[in-house]
Amino acid sequence: MTDVLGLDLKTAVALLETDGKAVRLIEVRSKKGGKGDDRRVIKTTETETETVVYWSAFKTRIDA
């Protein structure tokens, strides 16, 4: 499996699809649900038919 852990979501999906993988996305949020704009892969699992990508949005820009 292609290692996409930590990559931004669009890049990760593109890499997996280039490898011929079917991709299913699952968003993971905290209970507080902070607003973030930087979508990153935090976990992946692979089955016989697809790669499941768990992602979360991180706030990486400080609002002044």
Buried (B, 14 or more C-beta within 10 A) or exposed (E): EEEBEEBBBEEBBBBBEEEEBEBEBEEEEEEEEEEBEEBBBEEBEEEEEEBBBBBBBEEEEEEE
